[in-house]
Amino acid sequence: MSAQSQFNAVPSFGANGARIDELELSMAARRARAKLVYEAVQALVAKFKSWNERRQTFAELDSLDDRTLADIGINRAEIAQIASGHYVRDGYAPFDASAAPAVLAANVVQVRPAARAA
């Protein structure tokens, strides 16, 4: 019997005396590696999507003429800041998209039908 096969024949025990199954340990390590790779790929995809959105926003604003930009209330020098999401207009707080539904709900005017005369 070779030294390697003798080593594999000896059972391994953890700190608490429980037997460590080498196959389970190997599978757990593979799952952990796969999870790390998956998370890294997801982070790269998210960064690419964010970059592409900024690129498209910049291209769309840059394609507008100066008069249209003035109608919107911005100038060409502000396009890069707007596309990057770092634009804050003087006197205004930065726009928080997560608060938008609450703001919109607060500004909704409910119209009730007039009561019919009997």
C-alpha positions in Angstrom: 0.0 0.0 0.0 1.4 3.4 -0.9 1.9 6.2 1.6 -0.8 8.3 -0.2 -3.5 5.6 0.1 -2.5 5.0 3.7 -3.0 8.7 4.4 -6.5 8.7 2.7 -7.5 5.6 4.8 -7.0 7.4 8.1 -10.2 9.2 9.1 -9.9 13.0 9.8 -11.4 14.5 12.9 -12.4 18.1 13.6 -11.7 20.1 16.8 -14.9 18.8 18.4 -14.0 15.2 17.6 -16.6 14.9 14.8 -15.4 13.0 11.7 -14.7 15.3 8.7 -16.0 14.0 5.4 -13.4 15.0 2.9 -15.9 15.0 0.0 -18.3 17.3 1.9 -15.3 19.6 2.7 -14.3 19.7 -0.9 -17.8 20.4 -2.1 -18.2 23.2 0.5 -15.0 24.8 -0.8 -16.2 24.5 -4.4 -19.5 26.2 -3.4 -17.6 29.0 -1.6 -15.4 29.6 -4.7 -18.4 29.5 -7.0 -20.2 32.0 -4.9 -17.2 34.4 -4.9 -16.8 34.1 -8.6 -20.6 34.7 -9.1 -20.5 37.8 -6.8 -17.5 39.2 -8.7 -19.2 38.7 -12.1 -22.4 40.3 -10.7 -20.3 43.3 -9.5 -18.7 43.7 -12.9 -22.0 43.5 -14.7 -23.4 46.2 -12.3 -20.4 48.4 -13.0 -20.8 47.9 -16.8 -24.5 48.7 -16.6 -23.8 51.9 -14.6 -21.1 53.0 -17.0 -23.3 52.3 -20.0 -26.2 54.3 -18.5 -23.8 57.3 -17.9 -22.5 57.0 -21.4 -26.0 57.0 -22.9 -27.1 59.9 -20.8 -24.0 61.9 -21.8 -24.5 61.1 -25.5 -28.2 62.0 -25.5 -27.7 65.3 -23.7 -24.6 66.1 -25.9 -26.7 65.6 -29.0 -29.2 68.3 -28.0 -28.6 71.9 -29.4 -27.8 74.7 -27.0 -31.4 76.2 -27.2 -32.9 72.9 -26.1 -30.4 72.6 -23.3 -31.3 76.1 -22.2 -35.0 75.2 -22.2 -34.2 72.3 -19.9 -32.2 74.7 -17.7 -28.7 73.3 -18.2 -25.6 74.2 -20.3 -23.0 72.1 -22.0 -20.5 72.5 -19.2 -22.9 70.7 -16.8 -23.6 67.6 -19.0 -20.7 65.5 -17.6 -21.8 66.2 -14.0 -25.4 65.3 -14.9 -24.4 62.1 -16.6 -22.2 61.1 -13.7 -24.9 61.8 -11.2 -22.9 64.4 -9.3 -24.9 67.5 -10.5 -26.5 69.6 -7.8 -28.2 72.8 -8.8 -27.5 75.8 -6.6 -30.2 76.1 -3.9 -31.6 72.6 -4.5 -30.9 69.4 -2.6 -29.7 66.4 -4.7 -32.6 64.4 -6.2 -33.2 61.2 -4.2 -35.0 58.7 -6.5 -36.0 56.5 -3.7 -38.1 59.3 -2.2 -39.8 60.1 -5.5 -42.9 57.8 -4.9 -43.6 59.4 -1.5 -43.2 62.9 -3.0 -45.5 62.1 -5.9 -48.0 60.5 -3.5 -48.1 63.6 -1.4 -48.7 65.8 -4.4 -51.6 63.8 -5.8 -54.9 65.6 -5.7 -57.9 63.4 -5.2 -60.9 64.4 -7.2 -64.2 63.1 -5.8 -67.3 63.1 -7.9 -69.9 65.6 -7.0 -72.8 64.3 -5.0 -75.9 63.9 -7.2 -79.0 65.9 -6.4 -81.8 63.5 -5.7 
